[in-house]
Amino acid sequence: MAPWAVGLICPLGLFYAQENGRGEPSMEAGHWMDILARWGPRPWEGPLRPAGEPFFFPGGPVGILLVHGFTGAPQEMRRLGEFLAERGRTVLGIRLPGHGTRPEDLRRVSGRDWTEAVAQGAAALRERCEQVFLCGLSLGGVLVLYEAAQRPPDGLIVMASPYHIQDIRLRFLWLLKWVSPDVGKKPSDLCDPQADAERASYPWYPLSAVEELLRVIRAAAARLSAVRCPALLIYSRADRAVPPDQGWRIYHHLGSSDRVIHWLVHSGHVLPEDVEREEVFEQIHRFIRRVAKR
């Protein structure tokens, strides 16, 4: 068991055996700490930042997989995870390879690493839960769309995810990554000053990772018609990273007949952390309750 994983569950008191009075972790605790270790740092990655720790909240028979965004970390999804756990849901928040450690680790990851991480998370929840929902932010939303096309979940939540990135500079990415291999990020568009001060995303990223991001976006977009489970899309008109039209394009290409798009008006790109997060949480909770019928 990875040493860092011990602290992710045990302090919450969620897995400690109640009957023996010794405060010892139950067998299930050990099992899930081993599961969480799958999303721990790989040998070539730097140490895990506190914001980079994956998390698991055990609950009832409805499970939700939470997937963060590009250059972000599981912390982006943790408040949402806690909200859902308080309402009896089983929640698993994974860490995508190359994230939550150091920016240079993104140079060694591929889109396949990300899709496999999501597939493993969904599989882990299916082992425990009767119903499984996938929920992702930005890149995380792209990844859960890709997974839903391969192995349909009971429901899908996509937040602020791109359908296609329109930037003329991407035509020259093959050259730019050699001329200037790393690029700094623009200032955050978060409206909540506390969330902005606490944000866990990298300050820069390698352009080679953008190539992998684009590959995953294209692969997911090509499979949207195969996504037929109920879907909730959440986008903000104030998002400076993903224009509103991207939400509509995903909406119209989905194969699902049960699909809803909900619009925010004040939030920046990281919807689960910004000023309208309570509205985001409630929309997701209502959607899961409607589809799961429990």
QUIMO-V464477 format. One record per pair of residues at least 6 apart in sequence whose ideal C-beta (glycine too) atoms are under 7 Angstrom apart, sorted by the first residue. I is the first residue (numbers start at 1). J is the second residue. D is the distance in whole Angstrom. If there is no record, write none. Layout:
i=I j=J d=D
i=I j=J d=D
This chain:
i=1 j=30 d=7
i=1 j=33 d=5
i=1 j=34 d=6
i=1 j=37 d=6
i=2 j=37 d=4
i=2 j=40 d=5
i=4 j=40 d=6
i=4 j=48 d=6
i=4 j=53 d=7
i=5 j=33 d=5
i=5 j=36 d=5
i=5 j=37 d=5
i=5 j=40 d=6
i=6 j=33 d=6
i=8 j=36 d=6
i=8 j=53 d=6
i=8 j=54 d=7
i=8 j=55 d=6
i=8 j=56 d=7
i=9 j=15 d=5
i=9 j=29 d=6
i=9 j=32 d=6
i=9 j=33 d=6
i=9 j=56 d=6
i=10 j=25 d=6
i=10 j=29 d=7
i=14 j=57 d=7
i=14 j=58 d=6
i=15 j=25 d=6
i=15 j=26 d=5
i=15 j=28 d=6
i=15 j=29 d=3
i=15 j=58 d=7
i=16 j=23 d=6
i=16 j=24 d=7
i=16 j=25 d=6
i=16 j=26 d=7
i=17 j=24 d=6
i=17 j=26 d=5
i=32 j=56 d=5
i=35 j=124 d=5
i=36 j=54 d=5
i=36 j=56 d=6
i=38 j=120 d=6
i=39 j=54 d=4
i=39 j=94 d=5
i=39 j=95 d=4
i=39 j=117 d=6
i=40 j=48 d=7
i=41 j=47 d=7
i=41 j=48 d=5
i=41 j=101 d=6
i=42 j=97 d=7
i=44 j=108 d=6
i=45 j=101 d=5
i=45 j=105 d=5
i=46 j=101 d=4
i=46 j=102 d=4
i=46 j=105 d=6
i=47 j=101 d=7
i=48 j=100 d=6
i=48 j=101 d=6
i=49 j=73 d=7
i=49 j=100 d=5
i=49 j=101 d=7
i=49 j=200 d=7
i=51 j=73 d=4
i=51 j=75 d=4
i=51 j=100 d=6
i=51 j=200 d=3
i=52 j=73 d=5
i=52 j=74 d=6
i=52 j=95 d=6
i=52 j=99 d=7
i=52 j=100 d=2
i=52 j=101 d=6
i=53 j=74 d=6
i=54 j=74 d=5
i=54 j=93 d=6
i=54 j=94 d=5
i=54 j=95 d=5
i=55 j=74 d=6
i=55 j=78 d=6
i=55 j=81 d=6
i=55 j=93 d=5
i=56 j=92 d=5
i=57 j=81 d=6
i=57 j=85 d=4
i=57 j=90 d=7
i=57 j=91 d=4
i=58 j=90 d=6
i=59 j=85 d=6
i=59 j=88 d=5
i=59 j=89 d=5
i=59 j=90 d=4
i=59 j=91 d=7
i=60 j=88 d=5
i=60 j=89 d=6
i=60 j=90 d=6
i=61 j=129 d=6
i=61 j=130 d=4
i=61 j=131 d=7
i=62 j=89 d=5
i=62 j=90 d=7
i=62 j=129 d=6
i=62 j=131 d=5
i=62 j=288 d=7
i=62 j=292 d=5
i=62 j=294 d=6
i=63 j=89 d=7
i=63 j=90 d=4
i=63 j=92 d=7
i=63 j=125 d=4
i=63 j=128 d=6
i=63 j=129 d=3
i=63 j=132 d=5
i=64 j=84 d=6
i=64 j=89 d=5
i=64 j=91 d=5
i=64 j=133 d=5
i=64 j=135 d=6
i=64 j=288 d=7
i=65 j=92 d=5
i=65 j=94 d=7
i=65 j=121 d=5
i=65 j=122 d=6
i=65 j=125 d=6
i=65 j=132 d=7
i=65 j=134 d=5
i=65 j=135 d=7
i=66 j=77 d=4
i=66 j=80 d=6
i=66 j=81 d=5
i=66 j=91 d=6
i=66 j=92 d=7
i=66 j=93 d=4
i=66 j=135 d=5
i=67 j=94 d=6
i=67 j=118 d=6
i=67 j=136 d=4
i=67 j=140 d=3
i=67 j=143 d=6
i=67 j=144 d=6
i=68 j=74 d=6
i=68 j=76 d=5
i=68 j=77 d=5
i=68 j=96 d=7
i=68 j=99 d=7
i=68 j=137 d=6
i=68 j=140 d=5
i=69 j=76 d=6
i=69 j=137 d=5
i=69 j=138 d=3
i=69 j=139 d=5
i=69 j=140 d=5
i=70 j=138 d=6
i=70 j=139 d=4
i=70 j=213 d=6
i=71 j=99 d=7
i=71 j=185 d=7
i=71 j=201 d=5
i=71 j=202 d=4
i=71 j=205 d=5
i=72 j=99 d=6
i=72 j=200 d=6
i=72 j=201 d=5
i=73 j=95 d=7
i=73 j=99 d=6
i=73 j=100 d=4
i=73 j=200 d=4
i=73 j=201 d=7
i=74 j=93 d=5
i=74 j=94 d=7
i=74 j=95 d=5
i=74 j=100 d=7
i=75 j=200 d=4
i=76 j=137 d=6
i=76 j=200 d=7
i=76 j=270 d=6
i=76 j=272 d=6
i=76 j=273 d=6
i=77 j=93 d=5
i=77 j=137 d=7
i=77 j=272 d=6
i=78 j=93 d=6
i=79 j=272 d=6
i=79 j=273 d=7
i=79 j=277 d=7
i=80 j=272 d=5
i=80 j=281 d=6
i=80 j=284 d=7
i=81 j=91 d=4
i=81 j=93 d=5
i=83 j=281 d=5
i=84 j=91 d=5
i=84 j=285 d=7
i=85 j=91 d=5
i=87 j=285 d=6
i=90 j=125 d=7
i=90 j=128 d=6
i=90 j=129 d=5
i=92 j=121 d=6
i=92 j=124 d=6
i=92 j=125 d=6
i=94 j=117 d=6
i=94 j=121 d=4
i=96 j=114 d=5
i=96 j=117 d=6
i=97 j=109 d=5
i=97 j=113 d=4
i=97 j=114 d=7
i=97 j=117 d=6
i=98 j=105 d=5
i=98 j=106 d=4
i=98 j=108 d=7
i=98 j=109 d=4
i=98 j=209 d=7
i=103 j=202 d=4
i=103 j=204 d=5
i=103 j=205 d=6
i=104 j=206 d=7
i=106 j=205 d=6
i=106 j=206 d=5
i=106 j=209 d=4
i=107 j=206 d=5
i=107 j=208 d=6
i=107 j=209 d=7
i=109 j=209 d=7
i=109 j=212 d=7
i=110 j=212 d=5
i=111 j=212 d=4
i=111 j=215 d=5
i=111 j=216 d=4
i=114 j=143 d=6
i=114 j=216 d=6
i=115 j=143 d=6
i=115 j=146 d=6
i=115 j=147 d=7
i=115 j=216 d=7
i=118 j=143 d=5
i=118 j=144 d=6
i=118 j=147 d=5
i=119 j=147 d=6
i=122 j=132 d=6
i=122 j=134 d=6
i=122 j=147 d=6
i=122 j=151 d=7
i=122 j=153 d=7
i=125 j=132 d=5
i=126 j=132 d=5
i=131 j=154 d=4
i=131 j=292 d=5
i=132 j=153 d=5
i=132 j=154 d=6
i=133 j=153 d=6
i=133 j=154 d=6
i=133 j=155 d=4
i=133 j=156 d=7
i=133 j=157 d=7
i=133 j=288 d=6
i=134 j=144 d=4
i=134 j=147 d=6
i=134 j=148 d=6
i=134 j=153 d=5
i=134 j=156 d=5
i=135 j=144 d=7
i=135 j=157 d=4
i=135 j=284 d=7
i=136 j=143 d=6
i=136 j=144 d=4
i=136 j=158 d=6
i=136 j=159 d=7
i=136 j=161 d=7
i=137 j=159 d=5
i=137 j=160 d=6
i=137 j=270 d=7
i=137 j=271 d=7
i=137 j=272 d=6
i=138 j=160 d=5
i=138 j=161 d=6
i=138 j=242 d=7
i=138 j=269 d=7
i=139 j=213 d=6
i=141 j=158 d=4
i=141 j=159 d=6
i=141 j=160 d=7
i=141 j=161 d=3
i=142 j=161 d=5
i=142 j=162 d=7
i=142 j=216 d=6
i=142 j=217 d=5
i=142 j=220 d=5
i=143 j=216 d=7
i=144 j=156 d=6
i=144 j=158 d=7
i=145 j=158 d=6
i=145 j=220 d=5
i=145 j=224 d=7
i=145 j=227 d=6
i=146 j=216 d=7
i=146 j=219 d=6
i=146 j=220 d=4
i=146 j=223 d=6
i=148 j=156 d=5
i=148 j=227 d=5
i=148 j=229 d=6
i=149 j=223 d=4
i=149 j=226 d=4
i=149 j=227 d=5
i=152 j=228 d=7
i=152 j=229 d=5
i=153 j=229 d=6
i=154 j=229 d=7
i=154 j=291 d=6
i=154 j=292 d=7
i=155 j=229 d=6
i=155 j=230 d=5
i=155 j=287 d=7
i=155 j=288 d=6
i=155 j=291 d=4
i=156 j=227 d=7
i=156 j=229 d=5
i=156 j=231 d=4
i=157 j=232 d=5
i=157 j=284 d=6
i=157 j=287 d=7
i=158 j=231 d=7
i=158 j=233 d=5
i=158 j=250 d=7
i=159 j=234 d=5
i=159 j=271 d=5
i=160 j=235 d=6
i=160 j=236 d=7
i=160 j=239 d=6
i=160 j=242 d=5
i=160 j=269 d=5
i=160 j=271 d=5
i=161 j=242 d=7
i=161 j=250 d=7
i=162 j=217 d=6
i=162 j=242 d=5
i=162 j=246 d=5
i=163 j=221 d=6
i=163 j=246 d=5
i=163 j=249 d=4
i=163 j=250 d=5
i=164 j=217 d=7
i=164 j=221 d=6
i=165 j=214 d=7
i=165 j=217 d=7
i=169 j=176 d=7
i=170 j=214 d=7
i=173 j=207 d=6
i=173 j=210 d=6
i=173 j=211 d=6
i=176 j=207 d=6
i=177 j=207 d=4
i=177 j=208 d=6
i=181 j=206 d=6
i=181 j=207 d=6
i=182 j=204 d=5
i=182 j=206 d=5
i=183 j=204 d=6
i=183 j=205 d=7
i=183 j=207 d=6
i=184 j=203 d=7
i=184 j=204 d=5
i=185 j=203 d=6
i=185 j=204 d=6
i=185 j=205 d=7
i=188 j=196 d=5
i=188 j=199 d=6
i=188 j=268 d=7
i=189 j=239 d=7
i=189 j=240 d=4
i=189 j=241 d=7
i=189 j=268 d=3
i=189 j=269 d=6
i=190 j=196 d=4
i=190 j=199 d=7
i=190 j=268 d=5
i=190 j=270 d=6
i=190 j=273 d=7
i=190 j=274 d=5
i=191 j=266 d=6
i=191 j=267 d=7
i=191 j=268 d=6
i=191 j=274 d=6
i=191 j=275 d=5
i=192 j=273 d=7
i=192 j=274 d=5
i=192 j=275 d=5
i=195 j=273 d=4
i=195 j=274 d=6
i=224 j=250 d=7
i=224 j=253 d=4
i=224 j=254 d=5
i=224 j=255 d=7
i=225 j=253 d=6
i=225 j=255 d=4
i=226 j=255 d=6
i=227 j=254 d=5
i=227 j=255 d=5
i=227 j=256 d=6
i=228 j=255 d=5
i=228 j=256 d=5
i=229 j=256 d=6
i=230 j=256 d=6
i=230 j=258 d=4
i=230 j=291 d=5
i=231 j=254 d=6
i=231 j=256 d=5
i=231 j=259 d=4
i=232 j=260 d=5
i=232 j=262 d=7
i=232 j=283 d=7
i=232 j=284 d=7
i=232 j=287 d=4
i=233 j=247 d=5
i=233 j=250 d=6
i=233 j=251 d=6
i=233 j=260 d=7
i=233 j=261 d=4
i=234 j=262 d=5
i=234 j=264 d=7
i=234 j=271 d=6
i=234 j=280 d=6
i=234 j=283 d=6
i=235 j=244 d=6
i=235 j=247 d=4
i=235 j=261 d=7
i=235 j=263 d=6
i=236 j=264 d=4
i=236 j=265 d=7
i=236 j=267 d=4
i=236 j=271 d=6
i=237 j=244 d=5
i=237 j=263 d=6
i=237 j=265 d=5
i=238 j=265 d=6
i=238 j=266 d=6
i=238 j=267 d=6
i=238 j=268 d=6
i=239 j=268 d=6
i=239 j=269 d=5
i=240 j=268 d=7
i=240 j=269 d=7
i=241 j=269 d=4
i=242 j=269 d=6
i=247 j=261 d=6
i=251 j=259 d=6
i=251 j=261 d=5
i=262 j=283 d=5
i=264 j=271 d=7
i=264 j=276 d=5
i=264 j=279 d=7
i=266 j=275 d=5
i=266 j=276 d=6
i=267 j=274 d=4
i=267 j=275 d=6
i=267 j=276 d=5
i=268 j=274 d=5
i=271 j=277 d=7
i=271 j=280 d=5
i=272 j=280 d=6
